Amino acid sequence: EDKVVQSPLSLVVHEGDTVTLNCSYEVTNFRSLLWYKQEKKAPTFLFMLTSSGIEKKSGRLSSILDKKELFSILNITATQTGDSAVYLCALMRSGTDKLIFGTGTRLQVFP
Amino acid sequence: DTEVTQTPKHLVMGMTNKKSLKCEQHMGHRAMYWYKQKAKKPPELMFVYSYEKLSINESVPSRFSPECPNSSLLNLHLHALQPEDSALYLCASSQDQTGRVDGYTFGSGTRLTVV
């Protein structure tokens, strides 16, 4: 059975800290791994990773995928209070439209 | 236009009511989805439409009835819902069946309360 496990479940940090969120998975016919940020409503797309070892970067956020060890990490440097959200990792298999989500990591950044 | 628009944003309905949720995108995406999200849980897939045809139904009860009138519109018709159906209903779209290029784009959701 396909599985996506995120850790930690929650994280509390102060502004300026760097955080690393983890996502490990088990899936047949891996196609891609996606990261989303969810505040109050819609998940906002962050990154889509399909190739191992390639870092995707956007400002203070970056992510990398290790297809051999079956995990991905999401890094946020110099955190700000606006980074407070639930970060969701989702898996997509080849030949399917379905996203399989992990339970998310709830990040709280305090001033 | 890079958005998925959902209406209404909030809906309160009785168990005997009939209502519809609407979703619209003008990105030319060929696949559209309904997800259901309960509090503090990740989204769960309900339906997938690809090229205006229903391609996946995740064993959703028949009180939920999807409809795709054209490639830009997706509806979810609701009838005789139960209080446990209260949730955030998210619509999403992607480029094609395998969600290439930019992954999925989600709408802001409809928060449904069944009383």
Interface residues (C-beta under 8 A of the other chain):
Chain A: R31 S32 L34 Y36 K41 A42 P43 T44 F45 M48 L88 A90 M92 S94 G95 T96 D97 K98 L99 F101 G102 T103 G104
Chain B: V4 A31 Y33 K41 P42 P43 E44 L45 V48 S50 S55 I56 E58 L88 L90 S94 Q97 T98 G99 D102 G103 Y104 T105 F106 G107 S108 G109
